[in-house]
Amino acid sequence: MKKLAALIAVLVVGTFTFILACQPKAAVNAETATAAAAEPEPTPPAVTNNEPITIAAVGDIMMGSPFPNDSRMPPNDGADLFKEVTPILSAADIAFGNLEGPIIDNGVSAKCPPRSTRCFAFRMPTRYGKYLKDAGFDVMSVANNHAGDFGEAGRASTQKVLTEQGIKYAGSLQPAAVTAFLDVKGKKVGFIAFGHNNGMPSINDLDNARKLVADLKKRSNIVIVSFHGGGEGTDRQHVPNGTEIFLGENRGNLRAFTHTVVDAGADIVLGHGPHVMRGMELYKDRLIVYSMGNFCTYGWFGLAAETALGKIVEAKIAADGKFISGKINATKQEGRGGPLLDSAGTAIRVVRNLSTADFGANAPKIADDGTFTKE
């Protein structure tokens, strides 16, 4: 009797399974797949204005950190930090900078071990966010080795402050912060930032970088790529052929990275990270700036000789993304920091020499007044 019952059960289960298998599940999946396949590829919006756009770009910005103590904060609570350079930044269609640290009012960083002498953690007061807006900044990179100094709380606070100030940002793996978009003169400008640390798109994953930039290009008329990479210090002013290792970290093969993203659709590539300036290259009619140096790094940075020099790179980009012309505005920092225009133009000569040495015929032609062109 039990054997008969078992046989009946098997027949029932088998019949039920057969009935399920005959349901139109495959047809539904096929319809879904067909619908997905039929979805058109994203395309950039139509350009409604063929005027070129101007970009003003600077390197590292850390406006002052009360951590580990408040003994090195700027005078007048930082209100005058960008006073001398604001006219240049605010005149550009897009002003860009690398935000070297989170904007958050409290917390203790777990980054640096006790008694460390080569580890620094920064946090800028949230009230300083308005200084970035007042200076004219439109978009910031949050992809660098100080972005995570105060963990996820620091990242979240930074994004909140920048959003409140109407400043776009990119450089996180969070879906909303991988890329940013700006509407400029009838063009959609896409922005993406890379770095060499966890929690951000990586300069060391060229396949993924290629994909991210190619996807962004499908949705943008012009693409700006920022990267934080390379060794640090006065002995790291040249761009080597090959991978850079610094303090045991892979800081990227920057020539390979920059060419990869231009091949994928980047129209201008802006570098920072070495805390010194590096040369510039023209590749496929696109401008690559390998490092813009320290721009506004108040209080906790050693500023002397090359590390005290910086620049505001103005670049004019055609509607199709090609480089037209540019200008280096030489800057310097004195004392504890803050950008000043350098009438001596020291940065111009430094960048010209580095560009020629590293890139030869592919270096832009830089005049004594800082203007530069392809020919």
N, C-alpha and C positions, 0 to 999 in steps of 0.2 A: 504494500500500500504506500509506504514511504517512497519507494523507488518510482511508483507511478506519479505521486505528487511532485516529486523532484523533476520528473520528465516534463510534466505539464508546466511547471514553473520555468524551466529552461525554454520551452516552446513559446511561452507568453513573453518572456524577456527578449528572446530573439526576434519575435514578431514586432514588438514595440520598438526595438532598435532599428529594425528594417524600415518601419514606418517613419521614424525620425530621420533616417538617412535619406528617405525619399522626399522630405520636405524641401521647399525652395530656398534652402540656406545658401547653397552655392550660387544660385541666381542672384540673391540679395548681395552677396559679397562681390560678385562680378559687376553688378550695377554700381555698387559703391566705388569699386576700383575704376570702372569706366568713367564715372563722374569725376573722380579725383584726377584721372589722366586727362580728362577734357578741360580741367581748370586751366585757364591761360597763365603763362608765366608772368610774374609781375614785371611791369615796364616802368621806366622813369616817367614822371609827368612831362608833358610838353613844356618846353622852354618858352616863356612868354616875353622874355627880354634878353637880347643878345649882348647886352653890355657886360664887360668883364667885372669880376668882383675883386675886392682887395681884402687880404688877410694880414693881420698883424699878430705875430706869434712870439711868445717869450718862453723861457725855460722855467726853472724851479722857483716856486713861490711858497714860502713859509713865513707868515707875517709876524711871528712871535709866539713862543710857547711858554705858558706858566708852569709847565711840567719839565723837570722835577721841581723847579721853584720859579718864582716870578721875578727873579733878580735881573732878567734880561728882556724885559718887555720894552717896546718902542715908546718914545716920548709922545705926548698928546694922545695917548692910548691908541696909537697907530693911525690916526686920522690923516696924517700927512705922508704916509708911506709912498703913495703913487702920485703925489701932486705934480711932480716934474714930468712924468711920462704920460699922464692922462690925455693930453691933447692928441698924441699919436695913436694911442689905443682906441680912443673914442671916435676917431675919424675913420677907422677902418670899417668895412662892412661886417667883418667877423674878427673879433679879438680872442685869441686863444692863450691859455697858460697851463702849466702843469702844477696842480695843487699838491705840494709835497707834504702831505699829512692830513689828518682828519680835522674837522671843525666840530669841536665838542667841548663842553664846559667842565667836565669832571671825569673822574676815573683814574685808575692806576694801570699802567701798561705792564703786561706780562711778557713783553718782548725781550727786555734786556735782563740778563742775570745780575745779581748783586755784584758791585765793585767792577762792573764791566767798564772798560776804557775805550772800546771801539764800537759801542752800540748806543744809538740815540733814538729816543721816542719823542714825537712831537704831537701837540694838540693846540689848535688855534681857537680862541674864544669865538663863540657863535656871533657875538656882536660885531666881529670883524668881517662877517660875510658881506655887509653892505659896502665895505671898501672895494671889494672886487667889482660889484655892480657900478659903483660910482666911477671907478677907473675906466669902465667901458668894456669889461670882459663879457663875452657872450657864451663861451663854451670852455669847459675845463676837462683835463684828464684827471681821473682818479685811479689810474693804473700806475702804481709805483711802489717802491719798497717801504714807504712810510704810510701808505693808505690804510693799512691794517694795524697801525701801532696801538690802537685802542679797540681792537676787535670789531665785531659786528655792530656794537653800539656806536662806535665811532663812524663807521661807514654809513649807518642809517641817519645819524645826526648830520653828517656832511651833505647827504643827498637832500635832506629836509631843508637845510639852510640854503643850498644852492637853488632849490626849487622855489623857495620863498622869494629869492632875489631875481627870479626869472632867468637864471643862468643854466644852460644845458650842460650835461656831463655824460661821460661814458668811461668804461674801464673796469666794470664789474661783471661777474658771471650771472648776476641776477638778470632775468630776462628783460626787465625794464631799463637796465643800465648798461647793456652791452653796446648799444648804439644810440645815437641821438640825431635829430634832424632839425635843420634850420631853413627857413624860407627867406631867401635873399635875392632881391632883384629878379623876381619871376623864375627863380631856380630853386630846386630842392637840394640842399646840401646835406649829405650824410657824413657822420663823424663816428669813428671807432678808435679806441685806445688799447694798446697792448703793453704788457710788461713781462717781467721774468719771475714774478712771485706767484704763489697760489692765490686763487680767488679772482683772477683776471685773465682775459684772453692772452695766450702766451706767445712771445716772440720766438720761442723755441719749437713750436709746433707749426711748421711751415704749411703743411697740408690743410690744417684747420684755419690758419690765417688766410690762405688763398681762398678757401670756401667762404669765410666770413666776409671778406672784402668783395668777392664776386657777388654774393647775395645782396650786399649793401648797394653795390653798383646798379643792380637791377631795379632798385627803388629810388635811386638818386640821380640827379644830373651831374653833380660834382661830389667826389669823395675825398675827405680829409682823413688821413691816418696819423695817429700819434703813437710814439713808442718810447718806453723807458728802458734803456739798455746800455751795455758797455761798462768797462771798468771805470773806476773813479780816480781822479787826482791828476796832478800836473804831468805825470809821466804817461797819461792815457789820452793825450790830445789827438793822436792819429787814429784813423780807422783801419784796423788790421784786416788782412785777408784771413778769414777763419773765425773760429769761436773764441770769445773772450771769457776767461775764467777770472773771477775776482772774489776774494774772501771765500773761496770754495764753491761759489755759485756760478752757474752757467748764465752769463749775461748776454748771450746771443751771438750769432753770426750775423752781424748787422748788414753787411753788404748783401748777403743772401736774402735776409728778411725784407729789406727795402725793395729790392728788385722783384721779389715774389709778389709783394702787395701792389706794386705798380703794374706788373704783368696782369694782375687780377682785376685792376680797375681803379687803383688809387690815383688821384690827380695831384696831390701834394703830401709829402711825408715829413713829419715834424718830430725831431728827436730831442731827448733830454735824459739826464741820469748821471753822466760822468762828472758833473759839477765843474766842468771846464767846457770851453767851446771846442767844437770840431768843425771840419770842413763841410762844404756843400757840393752837391753833385747834380748834374742834369742827366736824366735817364729817360729816354723816349719822350722828350719834351716835357717831362715832369720834374719839379724841383724836390730834391731830398736835402733836408737840413739834418745833419747827424747829431748835433748837440748845440743847444742855445745857451748853455752855461747857467750859472746862478743869476737869477733876476732880482728877486726880493727874498732874501734868506736872512732874516733878522735874528741876531742874538746868539744862536748856538752853532753857527757855521764858522769855520776858519776862513777868513776872507783876506787873501794876500796874493799879489801878483796875478796869475791867470785865474785863480778861483774868485777874484774880485771883479772880473770882467764879465760882461754879458752883452746882449743885443736884443733889439726889437727887429725882427725880420718882417719887412713889409713885402708882400708878394702880390702881383697882379695876375689873375688867372682868367683865361678866356672862357667863354660860355661852354666850350667843349673840353675844358679842363687843362688845356695846354698853358705852360708858363709863358708869360709875356715879358715881364720885367720885375725888378725888385729893388729894395733898398735896405741896407743894414744901418740901423740907428745904434751907434755905440753907446753902451751904458757901463757904469761902474758902481761899486758899492764901497763906501768908506766907513771906518769905525765898525760899529756892529751891524751895519747894513741898511738896506733901502736903496732903490734904484735912482741913480742920477744920470743925466745925459753927459756923455764924455766928449767935450769939444775937441779933445786931442785925437779922437777917432781911433784909439788903440785897437779896439776890437775889430775894426775894419781890416787893418793890416794883418792881424793875427789870423783872421778867417781866410783872407786872400792867400796867405802863405800856406795854410793847412790845406785849403781846397786844391791849390795847384800841386802841392806835394803828393796828396793822396789820390787825386782824380785826373790830373793832367788835362788832356784836351776836353774831358767831360766836366771840368770845373766851370762855373759861370765866370764871366769876365767882370771883375769887381774894380770899380774906379775909386779914386782917392776919397770921393765924397760919399762912398758907400753904395751908390747905385750899381746895380748889376744886371747883366743881360746874357743872352745865350751866345751872342757873337761879340 
